[in-house]
Amino acid sequence: PKMLLDIGCGSGLSGETLTEEGHHWMGLDISRAMLGVAREREVEGDLGLHDMGQGLGFRQGTFDGAISISAVQWLCNADHKAHNPRKRMKRFFESLYSCLNRGARAILQIYPENVEQAQMLTTAAMRVGFTGGLVVDYPHSTRAKKYFMCLMVGQSSYAPQARGLNGSDDEDDRRSVAVASRQRKKKGRKGGPGGASGGVSKGGKQWILKKKDQMRAKGYIGIPQDSKHTGRKRKTRF
């Protein structure tokens, strides 16, 4: 079993999954009410009331890994006059890096308001010594898109595979996100059958290759290699 940190643990739902997997964990949250719900639910992890923007305050090498679900993006906001988002990010990532063991990973799911926020968070993490980067599942979907900061302490060959980049409709993807059948076909804008993109149809092979190149240039990791199957339509399954 590992000792894990859950940042923005809320009512302890994600912590319960860690317990089911046989790990020990500690959860931090800024909401006293949510921590109260976690106590009422009698979760097995230790709980702490804390603002992550002030730094985490743990001893060096305390944890074997860290997770966070929809919390770290709040560092981009200045909720009080004294809050400086860049300084708060620096304190958070410095203290997170310090409290993780060598070789540990931190997987932080975020919901940034825009690409600039995602890049700001990723840059702040890289500056304090983390390796890794940003993985985006279903980047072409407005409903299913999910951002994951996959950070490592020290060098690692670990590179999680993003979902939904090749138009894949395998069984796992269909179970995770069932939006494709609900999406309506959009009419192309002026400029050809593909709209204003100069004849490159959205969702086609050339469009996918272009998007993947753009993501690689921005430092995203976990992007599948180009192959003859890229952009190929799958047969309908029943």
N, C-alpha and C positions, 0 to 999 in steps of 0.2 A: 504493500500500500504506500501511496505517496501523500505528502502534506501539501495541499493546494490552497490557493487564495482565490476567493470569489469576490470580485470588485463590483460593487453595486448589486449586492445579493438579493435585495428586495425581501420577499416573503420566504426565500429559501428554496424555491422550486428547482433551480439549477443545482443547488447544493444537495438536494435529495438524490439527484442522478449520480453525483459524485459518491454519495454514501452507498448507493446500490452497486456501484462499481468497486466498492471495497476501499475507497480512499478516505483519509481524514481531511477536513477542510475548515477554513475560517472565512467568514463573510463580513464584508464592510458595506455600510450604506449610510447615506446622509439623512435618510428619512427615519425618524424615530417610530412613526406609525407603522411603516413596513416591517421594521425589525420587531415591533410588537406582534404583528401577525405571524412572523416567523417563530417567535417564542410560543405563541398559542398553538402553532402547528407542531411544536416539540421537535424541531429539526435537530439533528445530532451534531451539527457544526457549531463552533464558537462564533459569537456575533459581536460586532463592534460598531458604534456610532462614530462616523468619521467622514470628513470632507477630503476626497482623494487629491484635490488641488493643493492641499497643504503639505503633501508628501505623506508617505505611508507609515514611516516611523518604526519599521521592523529591523531587527538585527540582520547583518549580512548573511546571506545564504540560508534564510529561514525556510523558504518554500521550494518545492520541487517543480512547481508550475503555477500558472495563474489563468483564470478565465474571467470574462466579463461579457454580459449581455446587455446591450443598449444602455451604456452608462458613460463610457469614456468621451463620447462626442460632446457632453455637457461642458467639458473643459474649454471648448471653443467660445462659450458664452461668458459675458461679463454681467453677472447677476447683481453685483454690488459695485459701488464706485472704486473700492479698493482692489477689485479683481482685475488682474492683467492676464488674459488668456495664455500668452506665450510663456510667461513666468510660471503659471500654474501647470502648464504642460511639462515644462522643464523639471519642476519639483516632482511631479508625479512619475515621469519616466525615469528620472535619476533614482528615486527611491524604489521603484519597481525593479529596476535593473539590479540594484544593490541587494535586495532581499531574496532574489532568486539564485538558486545554485547554478554552478557552471554547467552548461548543456541544457538548462531548463527552457521551456517554451511558455509563451504567454499568447493565448488566443483570445482576441478582443473583438467581439462583434459590435459594429458601430452603425449608426444611422446619421451620417453627415448630411447637412442641408445642401451641400454642393460639393463639387470636386475639389474646390480650394480647401475646404475644411478637412477632407480626407488627406490631401497632400500635406497640410499643415501638421496634422497629427503624426503622419508617417515620418516626416522630416524631423520632428521633435524626438521621436523614438530612435531614429538612426544616429542622431547627434550625440546621444548619451552612450552609445556603444552597441545597441541591439543590431542584429542582422535579421534578414527576412524581408518582409514587405507587405503589400496589400493584395489580397485575393478577393475577386468579385465574382460571386455566383450569379448566373443569368444576367449578364451586363446589358443585354438588349431588351430586357423586360422592365417596365415601370413598376409592376406589382411585385414581382418575384425577386428583384435585385437585392442582394445582401452583400455587405462589405465586412471582411474579416482582416484585422491586423494580425498577421502570423509572425510573431517576434521570437528570436532565439538569443540566448546568452552564449556568445561564442559562435564559432563557425559550425554549420550543420548542413548536411545534404538534404535535409527534410524540406520538401516543397509540395504543399497540398495542392491537389488538382481542383481547379475551379470547375463548376458545373455550368452547362448551358452555353458553352462557347462554340460548339460545333453543330448546333441545332439538334443535339442528341435528344431522343425521346425514349431512352432506355427505361427499364422498369423502375429503377431507383429515382430517376428524374420525375417520372410521372407520379410516383407516390409522394415526392417531396413538394412538387408544385404542379397544380392542375389548373393552369390558366390558359394554356395554348388553345383549347377548344372554345374558350369564351372570347378570345380576342377577335375583333373584326378586322377585315382587310381594309387598310387605309388607301385612299386614292392618292396616286402620285401627283406631285405638283408639276408645274410647267417645267419643261426641260427634258422630256422623254419619258419612257415607260417607267423608269425608276425614280422619277421626280427630278428635283433640282441637282441631283448628284451626277448628272452627265451620263445617264444611261445605265448606271450601276444599280440594279434592283436591290432594295432593302431585303436582307436575309439571304441573298445569293452568295455564291462562293467568293467573288471579288470583294463584296461588301464585308464579309466576315474576315477575309484576309487583311483588309485595310484596318478594320477595327482592332484586330489582334496586334498588328504592327504598332498602332497608336498606343495600345496598352503596354506593350513591351518598352516603348520609348519613355513611358511615364514611370517605369520601374516596377510594374505589377509582376508578381510571380505566379507560378502555377498555371501558366497558359499552355495548353497542349500544342505540340508540334504540328505544323502544317502537313497534310497528307492528301492522298487521292480521295479520302472520304470526307474532307472538309467541305461543308456546305451541301453535301449530298442528302437528298430527301430520303427518309426512311419509309418503308412500306407500312401501310396501315395495319395495326394489330388489333385483334379482337379477343 
